[in-house]
């Protein structure tokens, strides 16, 4: 297994984390300045760590305590940076041939031909990188990286899509650490997900589990929860599996909060797409809240509705078209969709 446990302090920023990287794709998500690229550079050997240990496929490549620090070229770790890294004066074929230089001529040509076919580059083999679309250049960079037979592959944010990640998973059985901001891509293509904020891991685990069940307010923010409200627990009823939460301007019913007490201060989170929107005539329980619509913003198939009080909902465009002439609005917070921290 590849594993990074490192600490690095530079100026006012500290990176301090412990991240196991099993075989398959681990996605790394976090805001700008969280330390994502720095982590990749430390694992690859391009930036130093102050302390800790890095193992790549169970081989120690860095250990501060025993003063082991292999150079980048000896770590068997391929790194795809955020900027394009193909040799611009070489064709795609020449870029791959360069990476395959350690093999004999016939073996080199065989391996390059196989990689060109696997990554669907046969039509681009004699082209220069500048003449290729971005997705084709990225495929060529990954193909060139795999020619070196690395034990781990690090990919900075480059706009990889689902089809490319499936190609990569079938071609490489080592650890892949991918920086991305696309949570939908994480959900469908990554086995594991780590949320990084200010140099520390906020939450990590199976990608779908992390996305569906954030464990903290920081994790919910990183996962794009648009509705975040401070609240006070005013009632707890384990028999009915219910809690009562008093927010600033409304009251919510939520599932019973085990381990909490009446009067505790908590935070409530719910995704915009889980908020339901009704006309003002609806009579419901405490999870129906009258709301004043402030503005809307359109997406190709969705409409985002922003209400007073920091409430945001997201509807399919067809549903919004049926409701856009509402004279008044109510928003509903389904108890099962609420996350309480």
C-alpha positions, 0 to 999 in steps of 0.5 A, a space after each residue: 500500500 502507498 501511505 503518506 504521513 507527513 508534516 510540513 510548515 512553511 510561512 503561516 501554513 502547516 500541512 499535517 496529515 496521515 493518508 493511506 492510499 490503497 490500490 485504485 482511485 483516491 480523490 482529493 477535494 479541497 479549496 484553493 490553498 488547502 495544500 492539495 498540490 503541495 501534498 502531491 509534490 511531497 509524495 513525488 519528491 519535488 518538495 521536502 517534508 519536515 517530518 513523517 514517512 512516505 511509503 510507495 507500494 510498501 517501500 519507504 521513500 521518505 522517513 525523516 527519523 532515519 533520514 531516508 529521502 529518495 529523489 523523485 526519479 527513484 520513487 517509482 511515482 509518476 506525477 501529472 502536474 496541473 500544467 501540461 508537461 508533454 515535450 512540445 517539440 515532440 509528437 505523441 509517439 516521440 513522447 511515449 518513445 522517450 519514456 520507453 527508452 530503457 527497453 530494447 527497440 522491438 519491446 519499446 515499439 510494442 509497448 508504445 503501440 499497446 499504450 497508444 491503442 489503450 488510450 485511444 491515441 492512434 489518430 494523434 500519434 504523429 501530432 504535436 501536443 499543441 495541435 491536440 484538444 485538452 482531453 487528448 493531451 491529458 490521455 497522452 500524458 497519462 500514457 507516457 507516465 504509465 510507460 515508466 511502470 510506476 507504483 503510484 500515479 499522482 494527477 493534479 486537477 486537469 479535468 479528467 472525466 469518467 471515461 478516462 478514469 475508467 480507462 486508467 483503472 483498467 490500465 493501472 492497478 496501483 494507487 492513484 491520487 487525483 485532485 479534483 473539484 468534481 464531486 459527481 466524478 468522485 461519486 462514480 469513479 473514485 473508490 475513496 475520497 479525502 477532504 482536505 482543508 487548511 492542511 489537514 484531512 477533515 474526513 476520508 473513506 469510501 467516496 460514496 459514504 463520505 459524500 452522502 454522510 459528512 461527519 462535520 460542518 467543515 466536511 459539509 461545506 467542502 461537499 457543497 451543502 448550500 444550507 448551513 444553519 446554527 441551531 439549539 436542541 430544544 427537545 429530544 424524544 428517543 421513543 419517537 426517534 425525533 429531535 426538535 431544533 430551533 434555528 434563528 427564524 424557524 423550527 425543524 424536526 430531525 431524527 433523534 440525536 444520540 449522544 446530545 442533550 437538550 440545550 446543545 448548540 449544533 449545526 444543521 446542513 441540507 443540500 440545495 437539491 434536497 430542499 423541497 419547494 411548495 406554493 404558500 398555501 401548503 399547511 405542514 409541520 414544523 419543517 415547512 417554512 414560509 420563505 421570500 424568494 430573492 433571486 433565481 439563477 439558471 443552469 442548463 437543466 436546473 434552477 437555483 432558488 435563493 430565499 431570505 434567511 440563507 435558504 437555497 433550493 435547486 429544482 429541475 427546470 421543468 418543475 420551476 416553470 410550473 411554480 415560477 408564478 407562485 405568489 408566495 413560497 414555502 420550503 420543506 426540509 425533509 427530516 431524513 435529508 438533514 445532517 446535524 453536527 
